[in-house]
């Protein structure tokens, strides 16, 4: 058998993966010789959403056998190199090189160099035939996702990749075959929610006066009854999930009402402002343990068979005038939900508080529910503590969206481009593996991307970096779906992910096409406009650190339904080291410095700050802009001016696509 590894487990993995993907039927005899026609059908299944048309598979090749003829080894190599967009390499030390067709020489070279196929005793046997078992092994060896799988998995305990955490809500409980190690689940199916509305003696639902633009069922700007809250939050959220998942997620919700209260809300046993009110950083758990509320919820549940079913998420909705419930965080476990309901099926609890009524509306429910699907936040609460964000040194305004601006509602809930990044949709199983073009080798390739807002077509290009869990990603945004009315700059959107970076610290950073913010009022404005195409008037971008150049060569290639791009990859990952300069103390606990590159996404553990060769304690990132940074640290490190005049040195370790920076001296 033509495999690099003769491991029986490898053979089984290749065959099992092919079965799971539907590339072949299970009644196929694996020892049978594959015909050209049968191979063509397999390639069509693999490339179901490919940029290539069926006719392109054999375009430009001479003397191709008929469909009923056996598939040859050289034709297999040529077609896989073509459909997987692999670069050709001239073969070395092949004794039967003269027998290889001219059109297949470099394809054979690549397959041999990468170990995807083998030559026995120096003979490739280009006209030799292939069994199904051999074919599946070669396809699996060279399949881009399989090659990239380990690279796309972070090394730490936190990972943004496919594998869902043990406590996350899993919609499809059946594990799917992955091309590597680990269990793959897809978030396809029903989200089953139960909603309760709560009020307080000092914030009763019937006393609400509204005024926030939240309309009740009777059309008045004032939510009163439990049904008003249900219809304010749920229907639009359900429609949103159905749209962004291409119909793969059904969000279902039951409303549990207290029949003995005038509004159907469950009255808490203690007052809000003397007992339960909180701001960010406060106690968001205490009010969930109100004994009177819990007892009544359990009584109502027990009295009705309508609710005698399994639920995934409990939604605890505080009334609009309960302003002491200042915001609505969620719990990614079922402990409190199951305690309130005396059930065991709940996997998460979502709170709805004041911020939903004055700012986020129904999208707060979507944002928090998506956490239950194991998608992280892309904003910052701050770099060094809860709340606030980073302050712009010019305007004094605070920005909590320096990573991805107004793309993806897991960053800014009210984003102008709220649809999830294609990376998130792929992780959730809403985008299929064969809708993703993966580039593992240097070279030039073309790709036709369709908008991520609509179903079908190739959705993204993924270029894994040299550090595990790091990738450069390209997708296409247009004014469709949930982006239809608000997207400011349609076009090609690019970003970098780092699976080793936790939530709120920059695991995803969009490319900034305006590094000096020229013509843009803020970093956020620059990020929102950073798409290639007609909207921005920018047609190409080169990322020096990633070694990736993306271009739209002809403006006519950008259409509402698709965009053709050229990607040039020189595999220069981590060969670019940022330069730090003009580092100086702002005060005894803060240093500001300039950077040669946009270092958004660097985490504080990559900051190396020393005083006379010894580590400075308490280092945190205070601010990061495209060409400058501020870091803070414990004041005890530099108590006097003499301390600050000592040998203070700053370095940023290798991260994402960047190599280690220079060591910069810090001055007063």
C-alpha positions in Angstrom: 0.0 0.0 0.0 1.3 3.5 -0.9 1.5 5.1 2.5 4.2 6.9 4.3 3.3 5.3 7.5 2.4 1.6 7.3 0.6 1.8 10.7 -2.7 -0.1 10.7 -4.2 2.7 12.8 -3.3 5.2 10.1 -5.0 3.1 7.5 -8.1 2.8 9.6 -8.1 6.5 10.3 -7.9 7.4 6.6 -10.7 5.0 5.7 -12.9 5.9 8.6 -12.5 9.6 7.8 -13.4 9.1 4.2 -16.6 7.2 5.2 -17.6 9.9 7.7 -17.2 12.6 5.0 -19.3 10.6 2.5 -16.4 10.5 0.0 -17.0 6.8 -0.6 -19.8 4.3 0.2 -19.1 1.6 2.8 -19.9 -1.2 0.4 -16.9 -0.3 -1.7 -14.3 -3.1 -1.9 -11.1 -1.5 -0.7 -8.9 -3.8 -2.7 -10.6 -2.9 -6.0 -8.7 -0.8 -8.6 -10.1 2.8 -8.8 -11.2 4.0 -12.3 -10.8 7.6 -13.5 -14.5 8.1 -13.4 -14.8 6.8 -9.8 -11.9 9.1 -8.8 -13.6 12.0 -10.4 -16.7 11.5 -8.4 -14.7 11.3 -5.2 -12.9 14.6 -6.0 -16.3 16.2 -6.7 -17.5 15.2 -3.2 -14.3 16.5 -1.6 -14.5 19.8 -3.5 -18.3 20.2 -3.3 -17.9 24.0 -2.5 -14.6 24.4 -4.3 -13.7 27.4 -6.4 -12.9 24.9 -9.2 -15.6 23.7 -11.5 -15.8 20.0 -12.4 -14.3 20.7 -15.9 -11.3 22.3 -14.3 -10.1 19.1 -12.7 -8.4 17.8 -15.9 -8.0 21.0 -17.8 -4.7 21.4 -19.5 -3.7 17.7 -19.2 -2.9 15.6 -22.2 -3.7 11.9 -22.9 -6.1 11.6 -19.9 -7.5 8.0 -19.8 -11.3 7.5 -20.2 -13.6 7.3 -17.2 -13.5 3.5 -17.4 -9.7 3.3 -17.4 -7.8 2.6 -14.2 -6.5 5.7 -12.3 -2.8 6.1 -12.5 -0.4 7.2 -9.8 0.8 10.2 -11.7 -2.8 11.4 -12.5 -3.7 11.0 -8.8 -0.7 13.2 -7.8 -1.5 15.8 -10.4 -5.2 16.2 -9.5 -4.6 16.3 -5.8 -1.9 19.0 -6.2 -4.4 20.9 -8.3 -7.5 20.7 -6.2 -5.7 21.1 -2.9 -3.8 24.1 -4.4 -0.4 22.7 -3.6 2.9 24.1 -5.2 4.8 21.9 -7.6 8.3 20.7 -6.8 10.8 19.1 -9.2 11.4 15.5 -7.9 14.8 14.3 -6.7 16.5 10.9 -7.1 13.6 9.3 -9.0 14.9 6.5 -11.2 11.9 6.4 -13.5 11.6 10.2 -13.9 11.6 9.8 -17.7 8.4 7.8 -17.5 6.4 10.5 -15.8 4.3 12.7 -18.1 5.5 16.3 -18.3 2.3 17.6 -16.8 2.7 15.5 -13.7 6.4 15.9 -12.9 6.2 18.7 -10.4 3.1 17.3 -8.8 4.8 14.0 -8.2 7.8 15.9 -6.8 5.6 17.6 -4.3 3.8 14.4 -3.2 7.1 12.7 -2.7 8.8 15.6 -0.9 6.0 16.1 1.6 5.7 12.3 2.1 2.1 12.1 0.8 3.2 9.3 -1.6 6.2 7.0 -1.7 8.7 5.7 -4.2 9.8 2.1 -3.7 13.5 1.7 -4.2 13.6 5.0 -6.1 10.8 4.0 -8.5 7.6 6.0 -8.5 5.8 3.8 -11.0 3.8 6.7 -12.5 1.6 4.5 -14.7 0.8 2.1 -11.8 -2.8 1.6 -10.7 -4.4 2.5 -7.3 -6.6 0.5 -5.0 -9.3 2.3 -3.0 -7.4 1.7 0.2 -4.3 3.3 -1.3 -6.3 6.1 -2.8 -7.9 7.0 0.5 -4.5 7.0 2.3 -2.9 9.3 -0.2 -5.9 11.7 -0.1 -5.9 11.7 3.7 -2.1 12.3 3.8 -2.4 15.3 1.6 -5.8 16.6 2.7 -5.1 20.2 3.7 -7.2 20.1 6.9 -5.4 17.0 8.1 -2.1 18.6 7.4 -3.1 21.8 9.3 -5.1 20.1 12.1 -2.3 20.0 14.7 -1.2 23.5 13.8 -4.6 24.9 14.4 -4.8 23.6 17.9 -3.5 25.8 20.7 -0.9 24.4 23.1 -2.4 25.7 26.4 -5.5 24.8 28.3 -7.5 27.4 26.3 -8.3 26.6 22.7 -10.5 28.4 20.1 -10.4 25.3 17.9 -13.1 22.7 17.2 -13.0 20.7 20.4 -15.7 21.9 22.7 -15.1 22.2 26.4 -16.6 19.6 28.7 -19.2 21.9 30.3 -20.3 23.6 27.0 -23.7 23.0 25.7 -23.5 20.4 22.9 -26.4 20.6 20.4 -25.4 17.5 18.4 -24.3 14.9 21.0 -22.8 12.5 18.4 -19.1 13.1 17.9 -17.9 13.7 14.4 -14.8 12.3 12.8 -11.8 14.6 12.9 -8.7 14.3 10.8 -6.5 14.3 13.9 -6.8 13.6 17.6 -9.6 14.9 19.8 -13.4 14.8 19.6 -15.2 17.1 17.3 -18.8 18.2 18.0 -21.0 20.4 15.9 -23.4 22.9 17.2 -26.3 21.9 15.0 -29.8 21.3 16.3 -32.1 22.8 18.9 -31.2 25.2 21.8 -33.9 24.6 24.4 -34.4 27.6 26.6 -36.7 28.4 29.6 -37.4 32.0 30.5 -38.5 33.4 33.8 -39.1 37.1 34.5 -38.3 38.4 38.0 -39.2 41.6 39.9 -38.8 43.0 43.4 -40.9 44.9 45.9 -38.9 48.0 45.2 -38.9 47.4 41.4 -42.2 45.8 40.5 -43.0 44.9 36.9 -46.4 46.7 37.0 -44.6 50.0 38.0 -42.4 50.1 35.0 -42.5 53.4 33.0 -40.4 52.3 30.1 -39.0 55.0 27.8 -36.1 53.0 26.4 -37.7 52.2 23.1 -38.7 48.7 24.1 -42.2 48.0 22.9 -44.8 45.8 24.6 -47.3 43.7 22.8 -49.8 46.5 23.0 -47.4 48.8 21.1 -46.5 51.0 24.1 -42.9 51.9 24.9 -43.2 50.1 28.3 -42.7 46.4 29.1 -45.1 45.3 31.7 -46.2 41.6 31.5 -43.9 38.6 31.3 -45.2 38.1 27.7 -43.9 41.5 26.8 -40.4 40.5 27.8 -40.6 37.2 26.0 -41.6 38.9 22.8 -39.1 41.7 23.2 -36.2 39.3 23.5 -36.9 35.9 22.0 -38.4 36.1 18.5 -35.7 38.3 17.0 -33.0 36.2 18.7 -34.5 33.0 17.2 -34.6 34.5 13.8 -31.0 35.8 14.2 -29.6 32.4 15.1 -31.5 30.7 12.2 -30.0 33.2 9.8 -26.4 33.2 10.8 -26.3 29.3 11.2 -27.8 28.9 7.6 -30.8 27.2 9.2 -28.7 24.7 11.3 -29.8 26.1 14.7 -33.3 26.3 16.0 -33.6 28.5 19.1 -36.6 27.4 21.1 -38.0 29.1 24.2 -40.7 28.4 26.8 -42.0 31.2 29.1 -42.7 30.2 32.7 -45.1 32.6 34.4 -46.2 32.9 38.0 -50.0 32.8 37.7 -50.5 34.5 41.1 -48.7 37.8 40.2 -50.3 40.6 38.1 -47.6 40.5 35.4 -46.6 36.8 35.5 -43.2 37.8 37.0 -41.7 35.9 39.9 -41.5 38.2 42.9 -38.2 38.1 44.9 -38.3 37.6 48.6 -36.0 40.5 49.3 -35.8 44.1 48.0 -33.4 44.9 45.2 -31.5 47.9 46.4 -30.9 46.8 49.9 -29.9 43.3 49.1 -29.1 42.4 45.5 -28.1 45.4 43.3 -24.7 45.2 41.6 -22.5 47.0 39.1 -19.6 45.4 37.2 -17.4 43.5 39.5 -20.2 43.1 42.1 -22.0 40.0 43.3 -24.0 38.7 40.4 -24.9 35.4 42.1 -26.6 36.5 45.3 -30.0 37.3 43.8 -30.1 34.0 42.0 -30.3 32.3 45.4 -33.4 34.1 46.6 -35.3 31.4 48.5 -38.8 32.8 47.9 -38.2 33.0 44.2 -36.7 29.6 44.0 -39.5 28.0 45.9 -42.2 29.6 43.7 -40.4 28.6 40.5 -40.3 25.0 41.6 -43.9 25.0 42.6 -45.1 26.4 39.2 -42.9 23.9 37.3 -44.2 21.0 39.4 -47.8 22.0 38.8 -47.7 21.9 35.0 -46.9 19.0 32.7 -46.2 21.6 29.9 -42.7 22.1 31.3 -42.0 18.4 32.0 -39.2 18.3 29.5 -35.5 18.8 29.2 -34.0 22.3 28.9 -30.5 23.6 28.1 -30.4 27.2 29.3 -32.3 29.1 31.9 -32.9 32.8 31.2 -33.5 34.9 34.3 -34.9 38.2 33.0 -35.0 41.1 35.5 -37.7 43.7 34.7 -36.8 46.8 32.9 -37.1 49.1 35.9 -34.9 46.9 38.1 -31.9 49.1 37.3 -29.8 47.5 40.1 -29.4 44.5 37.9 -27.0 46.5 35.9 -26.0 44.0 33.3 -26.5 40.4 32.3 -23.5 38.0 32.5 -24.0 34.3 32.0 -22.7 31.2 33.8 -21.3 28.4 31.6 -22.5 25.7 33.9 -25.9 24.5 35.1 -25.3 24.8 38.8 -27.5 27.8 39.5 -30.1 27.0 36.8 -30.6 23.5 38.2 -30.8 24.8 41.8 -33.5 27.3 40.9 -35.6 24.8 38.9 -34.7 21.6 40.9 -33.7 20.0 37.6 -30.5 18.5 36.3 -30.6 19.1 32.5 -29.5 22.8 32.4 -26.1 23.5 31.1 -26.0 27.3 31.5 -27.8 30.3 32.9 -28.2 33.7 31.2 -29.1 36.9 33.0 -30.8 39.8 31.4 -30.3 43.2 33.1 -30.4 46.9 32.5 -27.8 47.0 29.7 -30.2 44.9 27.5 -32.9 47.5 27.8 -30.8 50.7 27.3 -28.3 49.4 24.8 -28.1 45.9 23.5 -31.8 44.9 23.2 -32.4 41.3 22.1 -28.8 40.9 20.9 -27.6 40.5 24.5 -29.6 37.3 24.6 -27.8 36.2 21.4 -24.4 37.1 22.7 -24.7 35.3 26.0 -26.3 32.3 24.4 -23.4 32.0 22.0 -21.1 31.7 25.0 -23.0 28.5 25.9 -22.0 27.2 22.4 -18.4 27.8 23.5 -17.5 31.0 21.6 -15.4 33.5 23.5 -15.5 37.3 23.8 -13.5 39.5 21.4 -13.7 42.7 23.3 -11.7 43.7 26.4 -13.1 44.5 29.8 -9.7 46.0 30.4 -6.1 44.8 30.3 -5.5 45.0 34.1 -8.8 44.6 35.8 -12.6 44.5 35.4 -14.4 47.2 33.5 -13.4 50.2 31.5 -11.5 49.3 28.4 -8.4 51.3 27.2 -8.2 55.0 27.0 -7.3 56.8 23.8 -4.4 59.2 24.7 -5.5 61.7 22.2 -9.3 61.9 22.7 -9.5 60.5 26.2 -12.3 58.2 25.1 -12.3 54.6 26.2 -12.3 51.8 23.6 -13.2 48.2 24.5 -13.1 47.0 20.9 -9.4 47.4 19.8 -9.2 43.9 18.5 -11.8 43.6 15.9 -13.8 46.9 15.8 -17.4 46.4 14.9 -17.2 42.9 13.4 -18.9 39.9 15.1 -21.4 40.4 17.9 -19.1 38.5 20.2 -16.9 41.6 20.2 -19.3 44.5 20.0 -22.8 43.2 20.6 -24.2 46.2 18.5 -21.6 45.7 15.8 -22.1 47.2 12.3 -21.1 43.8 10.9 -22.7 41.6 13.6 -22.4 38.2 11.8 -20.0 35.8 13.3 -16.5 35.5 11.8 -16.2 32.6 9.4 -13.7 31.1 11.9 -16.4 30.9 14.5 -18.9 29.5 12.0 -16.4 26.8 11.0 -15.8 25.9 14.6 -19.5 25.5 15.3 -19.9 23.3 12.3 -22.1 25.7 10.3 -19.4 26.0 7.7 -18.2 22.7 6.4 -14.6 21.6 6.0 -15.0 21.6 2.2 -16.0 25.2 2.3 -12.6 26.2 3.6 -9.4 26.6 1.5 -6.3 25.9 3.6 -2.9 27.0 2.5 -0.1 24.9 4.1 2.7 25.6 1.5 4.3 28.7 0.0 3.1 29.8 -3.4 0.4 31.7 -5.2 -3.2 30.6 -5.4 -6.6 32.1 -6.4 -9.8 31.7 -4.5 -13.4 32.6 -5.1 -15.1 33.4 -1.8 -18.8 33.8 -1.2 -20.2 36.1 1.5 -20.2 34.6 4.9 -23.8 35.9 5.4 -25.3 33.5 2.9 -25.2 29.7 2.6 -23.1 27.9 0.0 -19.7 28.3 -1.6 -16.1 28.7 -0.3 -16.3 30.8 2.9 -12.7 31.3 4.0 -9.0 30.9 3.4 -6.9 29.7 6.4 -3.1 29.9 6.5 -1.7 28.3 9.6 1.4 29.8 11.2 4.5 28.1 12.6 3.3 28.5 16.2 0.6 26.1 17.1 -2.9 27.6 17.2 -2.0 30.7 15.1 -3.5 31.4 11.6 -4.1 34.1 9.1 -7.7 34.1 7.8 -9.5 35.7 4.9 -13.3 36.0 4.4 -15.7 38.0 2.3 -18.4 40.3 3.8 -21.4 41.7 2.0 -24.7 43.4 2.9 -26.8 40.2 3.3 -28.4 38.5 6.2 -27.8 40.1 9.6 -25.2 42.4 8.0 -27.7 43.7 5.4 -28.7 47.0 6.9 -25.6 48.0 9.0 -22.4 46.8 7.3 -20.4 49.9 6.5 -17.5 48.5 4.4 -18.3 45.3 2.4 -15.3 43.5 1.1 -12.5 41.2 1.9 -11.9 41.0 5.7 -8.6 39.6 7.1 -7.7 38.7 10.6 -5.3 36.6 12.8 -6.3 34.1 15.4 -4.2 32.8 18.3 -5.7 29.8 20.0 -3.3 30.2 22.9 -4.8 33.6 24.0 -7.8 33.5 26.3 -11.0 35.4 26.0 -10.9 39.2 26.6 -7.1 39.3 25.8 -7.2 39.3 22.0 -7.5 35.8 20.6 -8.7 37.3 17.3 -7.4 40.5 15.8 -8.6 42.0 12.5 -6.1 43.5 10.1 -5.8 47.3 10.3 -5.3 48.8 6.8 -4.7 52.3 8.3 -1.7 51.7 10.7 -1.2 55.4 11.2 -4.9 56.1 11.5 -4.6 58.6 8.6 -8.0 59.9 7.7 -9.6 58.0 10.5 -10.8 59.5 13.8 -10.0 56.4 15.9 -8.7 52.9 15.8 -12.3 51.6 15.8 -13.1 53.7 12.7 -9.9 52.4 11.0 -10.8 48.7 11.8 -14.4 49.1 10.5 -13.0 50.4 7.2 -10.3 47.8 6.9 -11.7 45.6 4.1 -10.3 45.2 0.6 -12.5 46.3 -2.3 -14.7 49.0 -3.7 -15.9 50.3 -0.3 -12.5 51.2 0.9 -10.8 51.7 -2.4 -7.9 49.5 -1.2 -7.2 46.5 -3.4 -4.2 44.7 -1.8 -2.6 44.1 1.5 0.7 42.6 2.5 1.2 41.3 6.0 5.0 41.2 6.5 4.9 39.1 9.6 2.6 36.4 8.2 4.2 36.5 4.8 0.8 36.8 3.2 -0.2 39.1 0.3 -3.9 39.3 -0.5 -5.2 41.2 -3.6 -8.2 41.7 -5.7 -6.5 42.1 -9.1 -9.6 43.2 -11.1 -12.3 45.4 -9.5 -14.9 43.5 -11.5 -13.9 40.3 -9.5 -15.7 41.8 -6.5 -19.4 41.1 -6.9 -22.2 40.9 -4.3 -22.4 37.1 -4.8 -18.6 36.4 -4.8 -15.1 37.8 -4.8 -12.1 36.4 -6.5 -8.8 37.0 -4.7 -5.1 36.1 -5.2 -3.1 35.0 -2.2 0.7 34.9 -2.3 2.3 33.1 0.6 6.0 33.1 1.2 5.9 31.2 4.5 7.9 33.8 6.5 6.2 33.2 9.8 8.1 34.6 12.8 10.9 35.9 10.6 9.8 39.5 11.4 10.8 40.8 14.8 9.1 44.0 15.9 11.3 46.9 17.0 10.6 48.7 20.3 11.8 52.2 20.8 11.3 55.5 22.8 10.4 53.6 25.9 9.9 55.9 28.9 8.3 56.1 32.3 4.9 57.9 32.4 4.8 57.4 36.2 6.4 54.9 38.6 3.9 52.2 37.5 3.5 52.8 33.8 5.8 52.7 30.8 4.9 53.9 27.3 6.9 52.8 24.1 6.7 52.9 20.4 6.5 49.9 18.1 7.4 49.3 14.5 4.4 47.0 14.0 0.8 46.6 15.1 1.1 44.4 18.1 -2.6 44.1 19.0 -3.2 40.6 20.3 0.0 40.3 22.3 -0.7 39.0 25.8 0.9 40.2 29.0 2.8 36.9 29.5 4.8 37.9 26.4 6.0 41.1 28.0 9.5 40.7 29.5 10.3 43.7 31.7 13.4 43.6 33.9 15.1 45.9 36.5 18.9 45.2 36.7 18.3 41.8 35.2 15.5 40.8 37.5 11.8 40.4 36.5 9.5 43.3 37.3 6.3 42.0 39.1 2.7 42.7 38.2 3.2 43.4 34.5 0.0 44.0 32.6 -0.9 45.7 29.3 -2.5 49.1 29.9 -3.0 50.1 26.3 -2.2 48.9 22.8 -2.5 51.0 19.6 -1.2 50.3 16.1 2.1 52.0 16.7 2.4 52.3 20.5 1.8 50.5 23.8 1.6 51.2 27.5 2.3 48.6 30.2 1.7 48.9 33.9 3.2 47.0 36.9 3.3 47.0 40.7 4.4 50.4 42.1 6.7 48.6 44.6 9.1 47.9 41.7 10.1 51.6 41.3 9.6 53.4 44.5 12.2 56.2 43.8 13.7 58.1 41.0 16.9 56.2 41.5 14.9 52.9 40.9 13.7 54.3 37.6 17.2 55.3 36.6 18.5 51.8 37.0 18.9 49.4 34.1 15.3 48.8 33.0 14.9 46.7 29.8 11.9 45.7 27.8 11.4 42.9 25.3 8.4 41.2 23.7 8.7 37.5 23.3 7.7 35.6 20.1 3.9 35.5 19.6 1.4 35.0 16.7 3.3 35.6 13.5 6.0 37.8 15.1 9.5 36.8 16.3 11.1 38.1 19.5 11.6 41.8 19.6 14.8 43.8 20.3 15.6 44.6 23.9 14.8 48.3 24.5 16.2 50.4 27.3 13.6 52.3 29.3 14.4 55.9 30.2 12.8 58.6 32.4 
